[in-house]
């Protein structure tokens, strides 16, 4: 009997998918969800070693006076804008999305990060997978959030 690698046994890494991502030799937009925040990083891999170029969490939105949840679709979108802007400043033009072991569901928070980051970076994706504009701007929550998202979006783009 062949024993699987430890991270595969623990359900943390899909080595087949990771190998396909590394073979592209492009930087990866790594998006992960925790119990309180969403984390996004641009990671480069060389010689089987990962190096984080830029990274941010939704907690960083406090600097833009974001007083709402850090796990919802609008905050994920703003995080995507922020990470895209940071990557553009580091002269990164393109990336590929790495969602790890998260489920692929249309319009979820991970693809909301993709929607924000793709405003600055060339990331291959299908438009059908992105959340609707109403969900991105938080209309499904309340109108106050919609105004705040548009205000912060303008700050990030102009920054």
N, C-alpha and C positions, 0 to 999 in steps of 0.2 A: 504494500500500500504506500502511495506517495502522499506525504504530508504537504498541504498547501502552505504557502508563505504566511507568516504571522499576521500581517496587515490584511491579507485576504480572508483569513479565518475570522478575524475580528470584524470584518465587514467594513473596513476603512478604505481599501484601495481596490480598484478594478484595474489590474495590470495590463490587460489587453487594450482597454481604452486609453490608459496612460501612455502606452507605447505608441499608439497611433497619433496622439497629440504631440509627443516628443519628436516623432519622425518628420513632422511638418517644419521643424526648426524655426517656428515663429514664436514670439512672446505669447503667453497665455493670459487671458483675463480669468482669474480664478475667483469664483463667487461661492461663499459659504454662508450658511445661516446658523446662528447660535440661538439660545433661548431668549436673548435680549436684543441682539444686534444683527446686522448683516455686514459681512466683511467682503471687501473686494481688493484684489491685488493684481498687479501686472508682474508676471514671473517669467524669467528667462532660464532655460536649462542648457547647461554646457557640461559635457562629460559626466552625465548622470547626477549633476548637482544643481539644485534649484536656487536661484537668486532673486529676491524680491526687488524690483526696480522702484515701484511706487505702491503704496497701500493706504487704505483708509477704511474706517467703519462708519456706520450711520451715527455714531456718537459724535463724530466731527461736525455734524450738522448743527450742534449747539452753538458753534461759532457764528452761524448764520441766523441765530435766533429762532431755531426750529424748536417749538415747544410741544410737539405732538409725539406720537409713537415712533419708535425706531425700527419697527419690524414690518410696517405696512408698505403697500405698493408705492405711494408717493415718496416716502423716504428712500426706498430702494432706487427709484428713478433719479432722485437728487444725488445719491451716492454714485450712481453711474456717470452722471454729468461731472461730478467732482473728480472721479478717478480718470475719466477721459481727458479732462483738462490738465490734470497733473501729468498724465502720460504724454500728452502733446508737448508740454513744456520740456520733457526729457527727450524730445525728438523721436518718439515712437509713433509710427504711422498706422500699423496694423497689428491685430492680435486675433487669437481664436479663443472661443469660450470654453472654459473648463468648469463644468458644474459638479464634478465628482460623482457621488452616488445619489444625488438628488433626483427625484422623479421629474420627468419631462411632462409638464402640464401647461397647456396654452395659457398665457397671460399671468403666470405666477410671478412672485417677487424676483426670482433670479432673472427672468427675462425682462423685468422692469429695469434692472441694473443694465442689462444689455441695451435696452432702448436708450438710456441716457448716455452710455459710453459710445454708442455708435454715432452720436452726433459729432464726435471728435475723432474717432478711430474707424478704420475700415475693418469691420468684423463680419465675416460671412454668416448670414442667417436668413431665414424666411420671414417675411413680414407678418405672416399669419400667426406666428408664435408669440408676437409681442402683445402686451395688454392694450386695451382700447384707450383712446385719449381721455375719456371720462374717468377711467380707473387710474391712469397715470397722474392726472391732476387732482384726484381725490374727490370728484363729484359724488361718488357713491358714499363718502363719509359725511362731508358737509361743505358748504360753499366757502366757509372761512379758510379751510385748508387749501382749497383751490386757489384763492388769492395769494396765500403764503407761498405755495409751490411756485407759482408764476413769478413772484417777487424774488425768491431765492434763485430760481433758474436764471433770471436776468443778471443777478449779482455774480453767479458762477461764470456765466458766459463772458461778461464784461471784465472780470477779474484779470 
